[in-house]
């Protein structure tokens, strides 16, 4: 049996699902092996029974899944449910990503989430070359501080998304959107980092109730 740090579930939490092999992902769905046999062996044998491809495995009837030793009705049901979810996800139409052409667009996208919060949240919007939102990332929650909003934590997800630029957004629970000295310091730090990485910071928008301030509009970038 694999030591705890190398078990599929622990590897998933540590490295992310994308780092796991197909047998490791199947092992997580199966949960346990059989008669002391490691669940990874059962998962590998299950995948081998379908010629080593997930597509063929997903096409097999539930009764055939149970022909693999260690796969009973409950485990087969989990597999069938997972394959059906994957098929439905593949059929879903991806919602159109919002396009950011002005600070008003940022407010339209983010204000419903931020305006009534009792604590500050700092987000980044990763944009593609057409200024569409690729991803909204929560960077930190709590009082805005330069030591917490490190450029690494801001730009790492933007680089992972192959973003062409980013917009910073956070809220002021006080209802006053006036940028604080800390807001300005954090923005300067991130703008400078973006210039080094050739990943421009297009704006920093502060949402406060029904009001907002755009650093770009105010000439503060």
Long-range contacts (C-beta under 8 A, 24 or more apart in sequence): 1-38, 2-38, 2-40, 8-39, 8-40, 22-47, 22-54, 23-47, 26-79, 29-75, 29-78, 29-79, 29-82, 30-70, 30-71, 30-75, 30-78, 30-79, 31-75, 31-78, 33-70, 34-69, 34-70, 35-70, 37-70, 39-70, 42-68, 42-69, 42-70, 42-71, 45-69, 45-70, 46-71, 57-83, 58-83, 58-86, 58-87, 97-128, 97-132, 97-133, 97-134, 98-132, 98-133, 99-130, 99-131, 99-132, 99-133, 100-125, 100-127, 100-131, 100-132, 100-133, 100-167, 100-202, 101-131, 103-203, 103-205, 103-212, 103-214, 103-216, 103-217, 106-167, 106-169, 106-203, 106-205, 106-212, 106-214, 107-205, 107-207, 107-212, 109-133, 109-136, 110-136, 110-169, 110-205, 110-207, 111-207, 111-212, 114-169, 114-170, 114-171, 114-207, 115-171, 115-207, 115-208, 115-209, 115-210, 117-171, 117-173, 118-173, 119-173, 120-144, 120-170, 120-171, 120-172, 120-173, 121-170, 121-171, 122-148, 122-149, 122-168, 122-169, 122-170, 123-168, 123-169, 123-170, 124-154, 124-157, 124-158, 124-166, 124-167, 124-168, 124-169, 125-166, 125-167, 125-169, 126-157, 126-158, 126-161, 126-163, 126-166, 127-163, 127-164, 127-165, 127-166, 127-167, 127-202, 128-163, 128-164, 129-164, 131-165, 134-161, 134-162, 134-163, 135-161, 135-163, 144-170, 144-180, 144-182, 144-183, 144-186, 145-182, 145-186, 146-182, 146-185, 146-186, 146-189, 149-186, 149-189, 149-190, 151-189, 151-190, 151-193, 154-190, 154-193, 155-193, 155-194, 155-197, 155-199, 158-199, 159-197, 159-199, 163-199, 164-199, 165-199, 165-200, 165-201, 165-202, 166-194, 166-199, 166-200, 166-201, 166-202, 167-201, 167-202, 167-203, 167-204, 167-205, 168-201, 168-203, 168-204, 168-205, 169-204, 169-205, 169-206, 169-207, 170-204, 170-206, 170-207, 171-206, 171-207, 171-208, 172-206, 172-207, 172-208, 173-208, 174-208, 175-208, 175-209, 175-211, 176-208, 176-211, 177-206, 177-207, 177-208, 177-211, 177-212, 177-213, 178-206, 178-213, 179-206, 179-213, 179-215, 179-218, 179-220, 184-220, 187-215, 187-220, 187-221, 191-221
